[in-house]
Amino acid sequence: MSLKLHNTLTRRLEDFQPLKGKKVGLYACGPTVYDYAHIGNLRSYIIWDVLHRALEYNGFKVKHVMNITDVGHLTGDDEGEDKMEKGARREHKSAWEVAEFYTKIFMQNLADLDIRRPDVICKATDHIKEQIKLIKKIEKNGFAYATTDGIYFDTAKLADYGKLAQLKKQDLRAGIRVAVGGKKHSADFALWKFSPKLKKRQMEWKSPWGVGFPGWHIECSAMSAKYLGLPFDIHCGGIDHIPVHHTNEIAQTEAAEGVTPARFWIHNEFLNMGEEKMAKSLGNFIALDTLKEKNITPLAYRFFILQTHYRKQLTFSWPALAAAQNGLKHLYGAAAELPKKSSVSMHSDEQTGQIKDEFLTAINNDLDTPAALAIVWQAVKEKTISQKTLFEFDKVLGLKIKENLEKPTEEISVAAQTLIRERDKARAKKDWEKSDELRDDLARLGYTVMDTPSGTRITK
Ligand SMILES: [Zn+2]
């Protein structure tokens, strides 16, 4: 049963096989650390974590690389202010302090959401040398030109520019305009921007073309190649990256190295706030801490995300999130009622095997987490799996079920515990009359009795 993933490059579901043996190189675009991540951004990281876990569940070994954009991401495509410098001005801190502060918060968000730390986390500012080297290569191969404000990529030189977004040539050329700094075509983009003549930037570096800073797209081309080699297996990101950021990453690597950087391109849909896309620029964003303030746990948010397929738009609402939190709590409670290990009386190995197959089929069908959760629910409700099997499934889901089992035996009086033991003994002897008497005794103490394959369970 092979893993099928939707490849944006071909617009098809394809069987995934790594380029080299069992090893998978995975690159996911990281955050621009000038503000809190909003929960719409965090949807992406939850999904890439599930992808990482699903690959491991299939027996692959994953090297997961994520960048941290701490320079060069402008408020407009190639114009406007650098987001880091803008954040610094807003907070009366240095751009370096802003980057450090929000990187730390972002990493805490990942931990709260049970997102495993990528194997490599690389900052753009730590890789200026690699970016300059790559731009030199692009220039040497004839794909770059200089303007008064920077070095630009000449998209007209690349025959299939825009193939990822299926941009048509005529659409691209229709937008020709005389842009600031003298770009030749509207789709051309900055590889290197010069610092303003009379102003010193907080983040700037010397380069063969003059003092300045790298364009946003070049860092991902440089760092993915450095840590994963070329080509690598999977590149992922939000759907908004398709027409510009990822299109330009592909163009840069093809111009410099003559190869498309990754074989699979996987993109997740947005989280919407009502009708609108949630975005910092629209001022309607909610951070993970906002949820915590409203007593919604980060794992409830993760559960909410997993209930919808990653390629479907998802609309945020507080009632939906509260329902997800309730659902997760029920799952934890029901999980506590499952036997620890499979037992013969409970079900056959064959049945467990069948449920495991169904779960794997759902996950391998382009990460169909809603279907996988439905299978889990059914099996937990009907008690057809053991905790051991459930914990295996949770390796993919990442809901920390094992750590959150609700333990009904906690806070149970000594008297009640004695009655439970007596009742288990009576039931073992098939003394149903005695067993019912003891059930009534427990009820008088305020406990509800449940019979489970692992014995008597009670809740207050
Ligand atoms: Zn990127």
Boltz pocket constraint, residues with backbone or C-beta under 6 A from the ligand:
constraints:
  - pocket:
      binder: B
      contacts: [[A, 28], [A, 29], [A, 30], [A, 217], [A, 220], [A, 245]]
      max_distance: 6.0
